[in-house]
Amino acid sequence: MIPHVRRFQLRIKDKENFTFAVVFDADATKKQRAEAHAFVTAKLRAVLRQKQMNNINFSVLACDDLPHDPLTRKFRLIVDACPS
């Protein structure tokens, strides 16, 4: 669980880039959102460092909501955001 984050989704851009989209709790303050953003960024950097994946770049993106898959109507934790 990530403090003040309601949902998140990993969006793969290509072999070396991804976006980590987060939806903050509706009642989270601006300070809590900034702290959560910093926490997520630090955790992702630590995981990549531990896995020796220093060539991977990412950004953390605040979103109002995350879409459901139109076919399954379920939320997907990881999506391929690469253009086909």
MODELLER restraints for C-alpha pairs under 7 A, 6 or more apart:
rsr = mdl.restraints
at = mdl.atoms
rsr.add(forms.Gaussian(group=physical.xy_distance, feature=features.Distance(at['CA:3:A'], at['CA:36:A']), mean=6.27, stdev=0.5))
rsr.add(forms.Gaussian(group=physical.xy_distance, feature=features.Distance(at['CA:4:A'], at['CA:24:A']), mean=5.63, stdev=0.5))
rsr.add(forms.Gaussian(group=physical.xy_distance, feature=features.Distance(at['CA:4:A'], at['CA:25:A']), mean=5.21, stdev=0.5))
rsr.add(forms.Gaussian(group=physical.xy_distance, feature=features.Distance(at['CA:4:A'], at['CA:28:A']), mean=6.12, stdev=0.5))
rsr.add(forms.Gaussian(group=physical.xy_distance, feature=features.Distance(at['CA:4:A'], at['CA:32:A']), mean=6.75, stdev=0.5))
rsr.add(forms.Gaussian(group=physical.xy_distance, feature=features.Distance(at['CA:4:A'], at['CA:33:A']), mean=6.80, stdev=0.5))
rsr.add(forms.Gaussian(group=physical.xy_distance, feature=features.Distance(at['CA:4:A'], at['CA:36:A']), mean=6.26, stdev=0.5))
rsr.add(forms.Gaussian(group=physical.xy_distance, feature=features.Distance(at['CA:5:A'], at['CA:22:A']), mean=6.59, stdev=0.5))
rsr.add(forms.Gaussian(group=physical.xy_distance, feature=features.Distance(at['CA:5:A'], at['CA:23:A']), mean=5.81, stdev=0.5))
rsr.add(forms.Gaussian(group=physical.xy_distance, feature=features.Distance(at['CA:5:A'], at['CA:24:A']), mean=4.30, stdev=0.5))
rsr.add(forms.Gaussian(group=physical.xy_distance, feature=features.Distance(at['CA:5:A'], at['CA:25:A']), mean=5.53, stdev=0.5))
rsr.add(forms.Gaussian(group=physical.xy_distance, feature=features.Distance(at['CA:5:A'], at['CA:36:A']), mean=6.98, stdev=0.5))
rsr.add(forms.Gaussian(group=physical.xy_distance, feature=features.Distance(at['CA:6:A'], at['CA:23:A']), mean=5.57, stdev=0.5))
rsr.add(forms.Gaussian(group=physical.xy_distance, feature=features.Distance(at['CA:6:A'], at['CA:24:A']), mean=5.39, stdev=0.5))
rsr.add(forms.Gaussian(group=physical.xy_distance, feature=features.Distance(at['CA:6:A'], at['CA:25:A']), mean=5.28, stdev=0.5))
rsr.add(forms.Gaussian(group=physical.xy_distance, feature=features.Distance(at['CA:7:A'], at['CA:22:A']), mean=5.84, stdev=0.5))
rsr.add(forms.Gaussian(group=physical.xy_distance, feature=features.Distance(at['CA:7:A'], at['CA:23:A']), mean=5.20, stdev=0.5))
rsr.add(forms.Gaussian(group=physical.xy_distance, feature=features.Distance(at['CA:8:A'], at['CA:20:A']), mean=6.92, stdev=0.5))
rsr.add(forms.Gaussian(group=physical.xy_distance, feature=features.Distance(at['CA:8:A'], at['CA:21:A']), mean=5.43, stdev=0.5))
rsr.add(forms.Gaussian(group=physical.xy_distance, feature=features.Distance(at['CA:8:A'], at['CA:22:A']), mean=4.30, stdev=0.5))
rsr.add(forms.Gaussian(group=physical.xy_distance, feature=features.Distance(at['CA:8:A'], at['CA:23:A']), mean=6.18, stdev=0.5))
rsr.add(forms.Gaussian(group=physical.xy_distance, feature=features.Distance(at['CA:9:A'], at['CA:20:A']), mean=5.80, stdev=0.5))
rsr.add(forms.Gaussian(group=physical.xy_distance, feature=features.Distance(at['CA:9:A'], at['CA:21:A']), mean=5.14, stdev=0.5))
rsr.add(forms.Gaussian(group=physical.xy_distance, feature=features.Distance(at['CA:9:A'], at['CA:22:A']), mean=6.58, stdev=0.5))
rsr.add(forms.Gaussian(group=physical.xy_distance, feature=features.Distance(at['CA:9:A'], at['CA:77:A']), mean=4.80, stdev=0.5))
rsr.add(forms.Gaussian(group=physical.xy_distance, feature=features.Distance(at['CA:9:A'], at['CA:78:A']), mean=5.74, stdev=0.5))
rsr.add(forms.Gaussian(group=physical.xy_distance, feature=features.Distance(at['CA:10:A'], at['CA:18:A']), mean=6.92, stdev=0.5))
rsr.add(forms.Gaussian(group=physical.xy_distance, feature=features.Distance(at['CA:10:A'], at['CA:19:A']), mean=6.01, stdev=0.5))
rsr.add(forms.Gaussian(group=physical.xy_distance, feature=features.Distance(at['CA:10:A'], at['CA:20:A']), mean=4.69, stdev=0.5))
rsr.add(forms.Gaussian(group=physical.xy_distance, feature=features.Distance(at['CA:10:A'], at['CA:21:A']), mean=6.36, stdev=0.5))
rsr.add(forms.Gaussian(group=physical.xy_distance, feature=features.Distance(at['CA:10:A'], at['CA:77:A']), mean=6.23, stdev=0.5))
rsr.add(forms.Gaussian(group=physical.xy_distance, feature=features.Distance(at['CA:10:A'], at['CA:78:A']), mean=4.72, stdev=0.5))
rsr.add(forms.Gaussian(group=physical.xy_distance, feature=features.Distance(at['CA:10:A'], at['CA:79:A']), mean=6.33, stdev=0.5))
rsr.add(forms.Gaussian(group=physical.xy_distance, feature=features.Distance(at['CA:11:A'], at['CA:18:A']), mean=5.50, stdev=0.5))
rsr.add(forms.Gaussian(group=physical.xy_distance, feature=features.Distance(at['CA:11:A'], at['CA:19:A']), mean=5.03, stdev=0.5))
rsr.add(forms.Gaussian(group=physical.xy_distance, feature=features.Distance(at['CA:11:A'], at['CA:20:A']), mean=6.14, stdev=0.5))
rsr.add(forms.Gaussian(group=physical.xy_distance, feature=features.Distance(at['CA:11:A'], at['CA:78:A']), mean=5.94, stdev=0.5))
rsr.add(forms.Gaussian(group=physical.xy_distance, feature=features.Distance(at['CA:11:A'], at['CA:79:A']), mean=4.97, stdev=0.5))
rsr.add(forms.Gaussian(group=physical.xy_distance, feature=features.Distance(at['CA:11:A'], at['CA:80:A']), mean=5.82, stdev=0.5))
rsr.add(forms.Gaussian(group=physical.xy_distance, feature=features.Distance(at['CA:11:A'], at['CA:81:A']), mean=5.56, stdev=0.5))
rsr.add(forms.Gaussian(group=physical.xy_distance, feature=features.Distance(at['CA:12:A'], at['CA:18:A']), mean=4.43, stdev=0.5))
rsr.add(forms.Gaussian(group=physical.xy_distance, feature=features.Distance(at['CA:12:A'], at['CA:19:A']), mean=6.51, stdev=0.5))
rsr.add(forms.Gaussian(group=physical.xy_distance, feature=features.Distance(at['CA:12:A'], at['CA:79:A']), mean=6.22, stdev=0.5))
rsr.add(forms.Gaussian(group=physical.xy_distance, feature=features.Distance(at['CA:12:A'], at['CA:80:A']), mean=4.88, stdev=0.5))
rsr.add(forms.Gaussian(group=physical.xy_distance, feature=features.Distance(at['CA:12:A'], at['CA:81:A']), mean=5.29, stdev=0.5))
rsr.add(forms.Gaussian(group=physical.xy_distance, feature=features.Distance(at['CA:12:A'], at['CA:82:A']), mean=6.68, stdev=0.5))
rsr.add(forms.Gaussian(group=physical.xy_distance, feature=features.Distance(at['CA:13:A'], at['CA:80:A']), mean=6.67, stdev=0.5))
rsr.add(forms.Gaussian(group=physical.xy_distance, feature=features.Distance(at['CA:13:A'], at['CA:81:A']), mean=5.09, stdev=0.5))
rsr.add(forms.Gaussian(group=physical.xy_distance, feature=features.Distance(at['CA:13:A'], at['CA:82:A']), mean=4.86, stdev=0.5))
rsr.add(forms.Gaussian(group=physical.xy_distance, feature=features.Distance(at['CA:14:A'], at['CA:82:A']), mean=6.14, stdev=0.5))
rsr.add(forms.Gaussian(group=physical.xy_distance, feature=features.Distance(at['CA:16:A'], at['CA:55:A']), mean=6.48, stdev=0.5))
rsr.add(forms.Gaussian(group=physical.xy_distance, feature=features.Distance(at['CA:16:A'], at['CA:56:A']), mean=4.58, stdev=0.5))
rsr.add(forms.Gaussian(group=physical.xy_distance, feature=features.Distance(at['CA:16:A'], at['CA:57:A']), mean=6.05, stdev=0.5))
rsr.add(forms.Gaussian(group=physical.xy_distance, feature=features.Distance(at['CA:17:A'], at['CA:56:A']), mean=5.73, stdev=0.5))
rsr.add(forms.Gaussian(group=physical.xy_distance, feature=features.Distance(at['CA:17:A'], at['CA:57:A']), mean=4.78, stdev=0.5))
rsr.add(forms.Gaussian(group=physical.xy_distance, feature=features.Distance(at['CA:17:A'], at['CA:58:A']), mean=5.50, stdev=0.5))
rsr.add(forms.Gaussian(group=physical.xy_distance, feature=features.Distance(at['CA:18:A'], at['CA:57:A']), mean=6.59, stdev=0.5))
rsr.add(forms.Gaussian(group=physical.xy_distance, feature=features.Distance(at['CA:18:A'], at['CA:58:A']), mean=4.85, stdev=0.5))
rsr.add(forms.Gaussian(group=physical.xy_distance, feature=features.Distance(at['CA:18:A'], at['CA:59:A']), mean=6.86, stdev=0.5))
rsr.add(forms.Gaussian(group=physical.xy_distance, feature=features.Distance(at['CA:19:A'], at['CA:58:A']), mean=5.35, stdev=0.5))
rsr.add(forms.Gaussian(group=physical.xy_distance, feature=features.Distance(at['CA:19:A'], at['CA:59:A']), mean=4.96, stdev=0.5))
rsr.add(forms.Gaussian(group=physical.xy_distance, feature=features.Distance(at['CA:19:A'], at['CA:60:A']), mean=5.88, stdev=0.5))
rsr.add(forms.Gaussian(group=physical.xy_distance, feature=features.Distance(at['CA:19:A'], at['CA:61:A']), mean=6.75, stdev=0.5))
rsr.add(forms.Gaussian(group=physical.xy_distance, feature=features.Distance(at['CA:20:A'], at['CA:59:A']), mean=6.18, stdev=0.5))
rsr.add(forms.Gaussian(group=physical.xy_distance, feature=features.Distance(at['CA:20:A'], at['CA:60:A']), mean=4.76, stdev=0.5))
rsr.add(forms.Gaussian(group=physical.xy_distance, feature=features.Distance(at['CA:20:A'], at['CA:61:A']), mean=6.04, stdev=0.5))
rsr.add(forms.Gaussian(group=physical.xy_distance, feature=features.Distance(at['CA:21:A'], at['CA:60:A']), mean=5.85, stdev=0.5))
rsr.add(forms.Gaussian(group=physical.xy_distance, feature=features.Distance(at['CA:21:A'], at['CA:61:A']), mean=4.64, stdev=0.5))
rsr.add(forms.Gaussian(group=physical.xy_distance, feature=features.Distance(at['CA:21:A'], at['CA:62:A']), mean=5.88, stdev=0.5))
rsr.add(forms.Gaussian(group=physical.xy_distance, feature=features.Distance(at['CA:21:A'], at['CA:63:A']), mean=6.39, stdev=0.5))
rsr.add(forms.Gaussian(group=physical.xy_distance, feature=features.Distance(at['CA:22:A'], at['CA:61:A']), mean=6.13, stdev=0.5))
rsr.add(forms.Gaussian(group=physical.xy_distance, feature=features.Distance(at['CA:22:A'], at['CA:62:A']), mean=5.08, stdev=0.5))
rsr.add(forms.Gaussian(group=physical.xy_distance, feature=features.Distance(at['CA:22:A'], at['CA:63:A']), mean=5.82, stdev=0.5))
rsr.add(forms.Gaussian(group=physical.xy_distance, feature=features.Distance(at['CA:23:A'], at['CA:62:A']), mean=6.01, stdev=0.5))
rsr.add(forms.Gaussian(group=physical.xy_distance, feature=features.Distance(at['CA:23:A'], at['CA:63:A']), mean=5.20, stdev=0.5))
rsr.add(forms.Gaussian(group=physical.xy_distance, feature=features.Distance(at['CA:23:A'], at['CA:64:A']), mean=5.84, stdev=0.5))
rsr.add(forms.Gaussian(group=physical.xy_distance, feature=features.Distance(at['CA:23:A'], at['CA:65:A']), mean=5.94, stdev=0.5))
rsr.add(forms.Gaussian(group=physical.xy_distance, feature=features.Distance(at['CA:24:A'], at['CA:33:A']), mean=6.64, stdev=0.5))
rsr.add(forms.Gaussian(group=physical.xy_distance, feature=features.Distance(at['CA:41:A'], at['CA:60:A']), mean=6.74, stdev=0.5))
rsr.add(forms.Gaussian(group=physical.xy_distance, feature=features.Distance(at['CA:48:A'], at['CA:54:A']), mean=6.33, stdev=0.5))
rsr.add(forms.Gaussian(group=physical.xy_distance, feature=features.Distance(at['CA:67:A'], at['CA:75:A']), mean=6.83, stdev=0.5))
rsr.add(forms.Gaussian(group=physical.xy_distance, feature=features.Distance(at['CA:68:A'], at['CA:74:A']), mean=5.18, stdev=0.5))
rsr.add(forms.Gaussian(group=physical.xy_distance, feature=features.Distance(at['CA:68:A'], at['CA:75:A']), mean=4.45, stdev=0.5))
rsr.add(forms.Gaussian(group=physical.xy_distance, feature=features.Distance(at['CA:68:A'], at['CA:76:A']), mean=6.75, stdev=0.5))
rsr.add(forms.Gaussian(group=physical.xy_distance, feature=features.Distance(at['CA:69:A'], at['CA:75:A']), mean=6.04, stdev=0.5))
rsr.add(forms.Gaussian(group=physical.xy_distance, feature=features.Distance(at['CA:69:A'], at['CA:76:A']), mean=6.73, stdev=0.5))
